[in-house]
């Protein structure tokens, strides 16, 4: 696709908060998706004193073609990770914590137990903080999803990533229907949890396919939606097929809200956990309006 368009801006500016977050994360031997997935918003978020903690190591058992995280055979399981993650979150004085992970299909529970324990440890140290999880699909096993949900995160996020036609190319070890079933199961959980998902644009999808995917997500019970531009991490990854303009992202955001999504983050640089606290606030506000209606 040649040079990046003018609206793609990678944040590299750092300040004292960036250094503090870096020290805390590395001091507790943690990984962040900010670094491992080469998130373009790393500078902005770390300058604000926030980070998305990545559990279960930094080697993934899956090889999604869009992802910058290293695929391979993970090396064991760190049972002390939940406590270290909680200490780091407390050290950053976070009001909102996002937890994600690599896929760990090598583990009997897919890593669900580590997710749950980390949520509980953070609750001990930061009882007022919002907690969001961005999980793999746990191979669609509901009992494993339940382990995470029973720990009562405020937001359950699992990304569909792309339209059905491109799933086998972009997510060869996942399945579109399986992801929708994970989201539907989370949406039916009680006590209620906000359900979130997202897709990337620029992988070769067509506009009508995007709208049909959004409709499927909404039907599954997704309340919160993220839409962002796919950026090629390395030359080994699939090339960008199109750069979607900020105006088109804004139009798609308005369309999604009209469809019924309670909160939408849509833009070239939006990623799954970008300003996640604001999306949760939108979901809670929407529920309040429903009660009053």
N, C-alpha and C positions, 0 to 999 in steps of 0.2 A: 504493500500500500504506500510505500515511500515515506516521506516525512510526516511526523505527527501534525495534526491540525492545530490551529492556534488555541483552541479551547482545552486541549489536553495539557495540564500543568502538573508536574510532579513536584510535591512539596519537599524541599531539602533544607529549609530553614530550621535551625535549632536554637534553643535557649536553655536556661537553667533547668526547666522542668524536663526537657528531653534528657539531659544528663542524669537527673534524679531517677527517672523511670528506667533508663538503661542500667544504672547501678543496682537498683532494686531487683530487676529481672535477672540480671546476670549473677548478682550476689546470692540469689536463691536457686541458681542453676535451673531456671525455667526457660521455656521457649515461648515465643510469641508468633502468632500468625502474621503480625505486622512485618516481621523479618523474614520468616520462612516462605511466605507467599508473596514477598516483595510488594506489599501493599503501597500504592502511590500516596496514601494519606498518612503514612507513618509519621512524618515530620509534624503535621498539623495535630494529630491526636496525641503524640508523645509530648509535644509542647504544652498541651492542655492537661498533662498529667494523667492520661488514660492510655490503656493498652488492652488488647485482647489476648488473654493467656491461652496458650495451646497446650493441652494436656497429652499425656501418653507418648511423649517423645517427639522427634522430628523426622521420623521415617515412616512412610505410609505403605500399608499393604496393597493399596490400589494404585493404579497408574492412569488417572484421569488426564486426558491430553491437554487440558487448559491450565493445569495446576503446576506451580513452580516448586511445590514441596517434593522432596526426594522420595521416589518409590523404592521399595526393597523389603528386606526382612528385618523388622524391628528387633532391638536387642533387649529382651526382658521387659520387666514391669517395675516401675518405681513406686512402691507403696507409700512412700513418704511425700509424694508430690502434692497431695491435697493440702497438707499442713503448710508446706512451703508456699504454695499458691496463695493460701489465706494470709500468711504473714506478709507476702508481697503486696496483696490487695490492701491490707490494713496500712502498710507502710506508705502506699500511694494515697491513702485517705480517700478511696474511691467512693463515690455515691452510686455508681453503677458499674457492675462487673460483667464482662462478657467472657464466657468460657467456650473454647472450641477444642477440637482434637484432630489428629490424623485418624484415618480408619485403621482399626486394629482387629481385622478379621481373624488374626491368629489367636486371640484371647477367647475363652469360653463365653464371656459376657460382652465381648466387643468393646470393653472399656467402660461400660455403663456404671459399674461400681465406683470407678474413680471419679466419674462425673458427679455421682450422687454424694460421695464423701466430700468432694471439694465444695459443693454447694453448702453442705452442712457445716463444714469448717469455716467457710466465709461468713455464714449466718452468725456463728459464735462471736466473731471478731467485728463484723460490720452488720449488726442486726437491722439497720435501717436501709441498707444498700439494696438497689435493684439488682437482680441476677438474671442474666440471659444465657442460655446454652445454645450453641450452634453445633448440632450433632451429625454424625454419619447416620446411615439408615439402619444400622444394626441388623442388616440383612433381612429387615422386615419382621423380626421376631418381637412380638408385642410385649412379651414378658421382660425383655431387655429395655424397651422403651419405657415400660412402667417403672423400672428401677430409677430412671432419671426423673420421671414425673413425680414419683412419690417423695422425692427430696424437695419438691415445690419451688422450682424456678419460677420467676415472674414471666419469662418469655421462653417458649420452646421454638427454636429456629432450625429448620432443615431445608436446604436449598434444592430446588428442582434443577437449577443451573441453566437449562436450555430447553428448546421446544422438542416435542417427541421425535420428530424426524432426525434430529442430530444427536439423540441420546447415545446410541451405540458407538458413535464416533468420539464424542466428547467424554462420556462416562461409561466405558465398556464393561465395567464390573458393577454397575448400578442398573436401575430400571425405573422408567418414568412412573409406571403404575405403582411400583413399590414405594417410591417417594411420596406419591399422593396418599397412599394408604397410611404411611407413617404420620403425615400431617393430619389426616382425618381422625386417626386414633387420638392424637394429642388434643385435637379440637373437642373431642367428646369427653375428655378427662374432667373429673370433678374432684376437688375444687378447680374452677376454671383457670386455665393458663392462656395467656396471649400467644397465638400461633403465627409464626412469621416464616416467609420464604422469599426467594429471589431468583432472578435469572440474569444472565449476561446477554448483552446485545453486541453484534458484530461478528458472530461466528458463522453466519450464512443463513440465518433465519429470515423468514418473510413476515411482513407486518401482520397479515391475517393469522399466521401461526402464533405470533406473540399474543394476540388477543384471545385466541382459543386456549392458549396455555394459562393465561390469567383467569379465564373463566373456569378452567379445571381447578385451579388453585383456590379460587373463591368458593367453589362448590365443595371442596374438601374441608373448608373451614378456616382458611388462611385470612387473618385480619390485617396483618402488616406485610408490606411488600417493599422489596428493594430492587431497583433496576439500575444497572451500571454498564459501562463500556468494557468489553473484553480487550485486554492489552496483552500482546504476545510476550511472555516472560523471557524466552530465549528463542534462538533460531530453530531449535529442535521442536518447538511447540507450533500448533497450527497458526498460520498467518491470520491477521485481521482481515475480514471480508468487507467491512464497511465501518466508517466512523459516524456514529449517530450524533447529530448536532444537539446542542443544549436546548434549542427550540423544540426539536422533536421529542426529546426526553420530557420536557415540560408538558407537551401535548399528551404524551402517553401517561404522565402522572395524572393529569386532569381526567383522562378517560378512565383510568383505574379507580379514581375516587368516585366517579359517576357510577361505575359498576358496583361499588359497595365496599371497597377496601377502606378500613378505618384510618390507616396511616400509610403514606407512600413516601419513600425517598428515591428520587429518580434523577440521575444526572451522570455525565461522563465519568466522574471520579467517585461515584457512590460505590461502596462495598458493603458487605453483609452487616457489619457492625458499626457503620458510620453513623454517628449521632443516634445511636440505638436508644438512648434514654428518651429522646424527643419522640420517637415512634411509639414507645410504650405509653408515654403521656397522651398521645393521640388516641390510642386504643382505649385507655381508661376514660378519657373525655367522651368518646363515642358511646361507651356503655352507660355513662351517666345520662347522656341525652336520651338513650333508649328507655331508661327507667322513668325519666320525667315525661316522656312522650305519652 
